[in-house]
């Protein structure tokens, strides 16, 4: 059957691109065809890979066929393990969305002989994984929002905030960020009186919305334009915001006497040590948003942090 062969060829192509070798006899048994059929498939794949500047070769030691140059984008077993650990630690996804992601990472990016080892190394964390309490699936939503950002399309959306009251917003989406278990949409609100609704009407930064709390949205045909000099940069905002609470951009100076200055510099990416104190500790300066997030972080440090100027 032509459709069966196409499906088989695509599966074998994926296997080879992922760095795995194909044993002709094992493949014949797996797909329920003759070894000659698998050989014809391999010849077809050799021709296609040849047009891509690659070559399908016979590995005598392994008694199997593999690519001379597997896909450069293929992750190593160490990289797969690291990414899987990060995904599990993030606790960002429901199990229904996380499991397929982990399975694809392990199956596609790990050589066959290491697959079981990676599964074992993440098995305990997968078993004890605690998903976020919101229970919302949102992965497909992220892509649709990303396309709206890329195409500069205005969104009409329904949003339910922490208080539970649903709101309707017409926004200009400019970025997607991740922080402490949640994905956020950064967007500028259209048609809102900043003096009435904003604590700081002069604040030029976008409003952030938790993606899982966006009940519904429509990508309109309306476009928006933002001058290049005023473009939103997720990376720059991420350096300065704590726990996704905005506010005025300000410089803060504080004394730190805790045991791990590296953790402070990692938490506040704009921070720099400006003085080493003779009695122990450091004086640190940073540029941050002065919202609740900064207050939360300072309080969490207890007596280790003493604010000098803010």
Secondary structure, DSSP 8 states (H G I E B T S, - for coil): -HHHHHHHHHHHHHHHHTT--B-HHHHHHHHTS-HHHHHHHHHHHHHHHHHTT--EEEETTTTEEEESS--TT---HHHHHHHHHHHHHHT-S-HHHHHHHHHHHHHHHS-HHHHHHHHHHHHHHHHT----TT----HHHHHHHHHHHHHTEEEEEEEE-TT--EEEEEEEEEEEEEETTEEEEEEEESS--HHHH-SSTT--S-EEEEGGGEEEEEEEEEE----GGG---HHHHHHH-BTTB---EEEEEEEE-SS-HHHHHHHSTT-EEEEE-TTS-EEEEEEEE-SHHHHHHHHHTGGGEEEEE-
